[in-house]
Structure formats: structure tokens, C-alpha cells
Amino acid sequence: MLLLGAVTAALMLTLGSVLRPSNPERQKLSTYECGEPPTGSAWINFNIRFYLIALIFVIFDVEVAFVYPVATAFRPFVENGQGLLVFTEILVFVGILFLGLVYVWVKRDLEWLKPVIKEEPSLKA
């Protein structure tokens, strides 16, 4: 089944590249900025904090995506006598992610404006 899926995907990509028209023009090769003519350089300095905040959000969003189905299907485990085991697994999973949050908090990666610590020049004679 996996082989069939891979062959189908490869076939579709190959057919798409063979059948599509290729007529590059100057306007098609230019940068598109929401219908406005591009101004300045496309390369700008990007603050790394955007990446960190987005990564932290994705991690905790995935946590909710994993915990919610387990929480909704928890009752049958309790009825089978496995409630404590499943609850412990959920707590371990959430605990590991909570430790990650504490680590990020201690490193002050959640603060947008970090204090700048200036080093005092040493007085050496």
C-alpha cells in the first residue's frame, strides 16, 4: 500500500511537470508583494524571537492535540481498571512539557525585551 502511494505521488508529479506549459516571462519571474511593486531588498533582518515564540506555540499546541483525544477516551480505560496507568502516562507527558516551559521561562525566552547587561571595564593597573 505504501509503495502504491509512493508510485502514485511520483506519477502525479511527473505528469504535472511534463504537461504544464513553460513560458517564463519577466513579470512572472519578479517578486510578488501583495500586488504592490516590490521595493527594497527581499533580504531583511528577521528577529529570532519570532521563531522562538512560534516554536513554543507549536509545541504546546501539539500537546493539546495529543491530550484532548486521550482525555475524551479516558472513561473506557477507567472501566477496564487501567485508569491509573493512563492517567499516569498523561501526567508524565504533560510533566515533560511543563519542564520544557519552565526551562524556557528560566532562560527568559518568553520575554520580548531582554535586559542588556553591560560589562564593567576592569581597572587593571
C-alpha positions in Angstrom: 0.0 0.0 0.0 2.9 2.3 0.8 4.5 1.5 -2.5 1.3 2.2 -4.3 1.0 5.6 -2.6 4.6 6.5 -3.5 4.2 5.4 -7.1 1.0 7.5 -7.4 2.7 10.6 -6.0 5.7 10.2 -8.3 3.4 9.7 -11.3 1.3 12.8 -10.5 4.5 14.9 -10.0 6.0 13.7 -13.3 2.7 14.2 -15.2 2.4 17.7 -13.8 5.9 18.7 -14.9 5.5 17.2 -18.4 2.1 18.6 -19.2 2.3 22.1 -17.8 3.2 24.9 -20.1 6.6 26.5 -19.6 6.6 30.2 -20.7 8.6 32.2 -18.2 8.2 36.0 -18.6 9.9 38.9 -16.9 6.8 39.7 -14.9 6.2 36.1 -13.8 9.8 35.8 -12.5 9.6 39.0 -10.4 8.9 39.0 -6.7 5.2 39.3 -5.7 4.3 41.5 -2.8 0.5 41.5 -2.4 0.0 43.2 -5.8 2.4 46.1 -5.0 5.6 46.7 -6.8 8.5 45.3 -4.8 10.6 47.9 -3.0 14.0 47.4 -1.4 15.8 44.2 -0.9 14.0 40.9 -0.3 16.5 40.1 2.4 15.7 41.7 5.7 16.9 41.2 9.3 14.4 38.9 11.0 14.2 38.8 14.8 14.9 35.3 16.0 12.4 35.8 18.8 9.6 35.4 16.3 10.9 31.9 15.6 11.2 31.0 19.3 7.7 32.2 20.2 6.3 30.3 17.2 8.2 27.1 18.1 7.0 27.3 21.7 3.4 27.8 20.5 3.6 24.8 18.1 4.9 22.6 20.9 2.1 23.4 23.3 -0.5 23.3 20.5 0.7 19.8 19.7 0.4 18.9 23.4 -3.3 19.9 23.3 -3.8 17.9 20.1 -2.4 14.8 21.9 -4.0 15.2 25.3 -7.5 16.0 24.1 -8.2 12.6 22.4 -6.8 10.7 25.4 -9.0 12.8 27.7 -12.1 12.1 25.7 -11.4 8.3 25.6 -10.4 8.1 29.2 -13.7 6.5 30.5 -13.2 3.0 28.9 -9.8 2.8 30.5 -11.2 3.5 33.9 -13.9 0.9 33.4 -11.2 -1.7 32.5 -9.2 -0.9 35.6 -6.4 0.9 33.6 -7.4 4.4 34.7 -4.4 4.9 37.0 -2.0 3.8 34.3 -3.4 6.0 31.6 -3.7 8.9 34.0 0.0 8.4 35.0 1.0 8.4 31.3 -0.9 11.6 30.7 0.8 13.2 33.7 4.2 12.2 32.6 3.6 13.6 29.1 2.3 16.9 30.5 5.0 17.0 33.1 7.8 16.7 30.5 6.2 19.5 28.5 5.8 21.6 31.7 9.5 21.1 32.4 10.2 22.5 28.9 8.0 25.5 29.7 9.9 26.1 33.0 13.2 25.8 31.1 12.1 28.4 28.6 10.8 30.6 31.3 14.0 30.4 33.3 16.1 31.2 30.2 13.8 34.3 29.7 13.0 33.3 26.2 9.4 34.3 26.7 10.3 37.9 27.3 10.3 40.1 24.2 12.6 42.8 25.6 15.5 41.2 27.3 17.6 43.4 29.7 21.0 44.3 28.3 23.8 43.6 30.7 26.8 45.8 30.2 30.1 44.6 31.4 32.1 47.0 33.5 35.5 47.7 32.2 38.1 46.2 34.5 40.5 48.5 36.2 43.9 46.9 35.7 47.0 48.8 36.6 
